[in-house]
Amino acid sequence: MPKHKILITGGCGFIGSRVIAGLIDTTHDLYIVDNLSTGRKENVPLDRVTLKVCDIRSVEAYDYIQEIQPEYVIHLAAQIDVQTSMEEQHYDADVNIMGTLNIVQACMQLPALQQFVFASTAAVYGNNTDLPLTEKSNTIPTSPYGQSKLVGEQYLALMHHLYQLPYAVLRFANVYGKKSYAANDVITSFWTKLSSGESPVIFGDGKQTRDFIYVEDIASALIEAMYVTPSGIYNISTNEQTTINDVLRTMNVLLANQVLPTHVSERAGDIRDSRLANDKFVHHTNWIPKQTIQTGLYKTLQNQTNKVKVENK
Ligand SMILES: NC(=O)c1ccc[n+]([C@@H]2O[C@H](COP(=O)([O-])OP(=O)(O)OC[C@H]3O[C@@H](n4cnc5c(N)ncnc54)[C@H](O)[C@@H]3O)[C@@H](O)[C@H]2O)c1
């Protein structure tokens, strides 16, 4: 297998550290640019990767890319929190738009660049109810986060059009798995409550659905995306809908618990249902999602505690 230089921005984070784990046994040289704002050094093997601690918006990051001359770039570093994007819109745009543009511009100077992989999100579809959402569905973001990711996507399409930059935009459904920091996604917040014997909070009736995809399936998709053609947009999902009530039910079964939720009012702006068609990426690669919600939750909880009672595979 030929040896390449691969740069992963945000490589110390939740998804990035799983991408590194997926590449560790290859012969490739691995580089990370990360400012450690949410990521941790401990998440990656520092004897195997070269870590540059800096901000994606900086001249330092731009110059570092010129110095190492990667052939593949997986751009994950971002402001990822929807609520933060609502409250700090300039910050969100600065990191997700200007930071992405800085990395893209640095890559435009690389003669041997083979692929630029960009982590995007189902949030670009906003409240579009035309399920399952395909890559051709209308994008109508309902948050600054969804908007800033969409602008990042559009810059890549523009650079491809103007300068033939090879790229793959991956729009992720709801990603879950063990996180090394307090996060407010539904599965992490259920675990936080269940692990302290408290009642998890469900907004609304809990019958709203999401397309949950396990983090290792996302990492393997990012690695496959290094080689995907044609350049363009690909949904990454399970193409399955699971209710929030079913997520809690499955977690309770796995933990041999019967903790009842506390239902509170629906949150303004929350979408009711979500499902992303994944057949475009499946058709163009060898990738398929390996984990169902049951097996993925089993792995997530097993990584958190030795109290997982049922092997629900
Ligand atoms: N987790 C999800 O559910 C989900 C869903 C859709 C898309 N995504 C996208 O996937 C990517 C990775 O997300 P994640 O869940 O691993 O998040 P994360 O917060 O765990 O990882 C982001 C990494 O980027 C680093 N970072 C943040 N801002 C930076 C900056 N300005 N300069 C340099 N490094 C910076 C952080 O330290 C962290 O290591 C993001 O682009 C996110 O938008 C995530």
The ligand as a Gaussian input file, in Angstrom:
#p B3LYP/6-31G(d) Opt

LIG

0 1
 N      -20.876000      14.788000      16.739000
 C      -21.895000      14.933000      15.886000
 O      -23.037000      14.520000      16.163000
 C      -21.686000      15.580000      14.542000
 C      -22.752000      15.593000      13.654000
 C      -22.577000      16.191000      12.431000
 C      -21.354000      16.763000      12.107000
 N      -20.326000      16.758000      12.989000
 C      -19.069000      17.389000      12.598000
 O      -17.996000      16.494000      12.808000
 C      -16.819000      17.231000      13.144000
 C      -16.183000      16.655000      14.392000
 O      -17.113000      16.753000      15.447000
 P      -16.899000      16.068000      16.873000
 O      -18.219000      15.587000      17.310000
 O      -15.740000      15.149000      16.835000
 O      -16.548000      17.347000      17.744000
 P      -15.385000      17.571000      18.836000
 O      -15.700000      18.892000      19.480000
 O      -15.228000      16.384000      19.686000
 O      -14.115000      17.696000      17.907000
 C      -13.748000      18.907000      17.286000
 C      -12.240000      18.999000      17.399000
 O      -11.833000      20.221000      16.759000
 C      -11.008000      20.970000      17.660000
 N      -11.255000      22.391000      17.362000
 C      -12.387000      23.092000      17.602000
 N      -12.233000      24.368000      17.191000
 C      -10.981000      24.455000      16.677000
 C      -10.222000      25.506000      16.089000
 N      -10.744000      26.740000      15.975000
 N       -8.960000      25.253000      15.670000
 C       -8.421000      24.003000      15.801000
 N       -9.087000      22.970000      16.350000
 C      -10.352000      23.198000      16.783000
 C      -11.439000      20.557000      19.051000
 O      -10.415000      20.745000      20.020000
 C      -11.766000      19.081000      18.845000
 O      -10.626000      18.258000      19.018000
 C      -17.248000      18.677000      13.264000
 O      -16.919000      19.341000      12.065000
 C      -18.737000      18.599000      13.437000
 O      -19.376000      19.759000      12.969000
 C      -20.461000      16.168000      14.208000

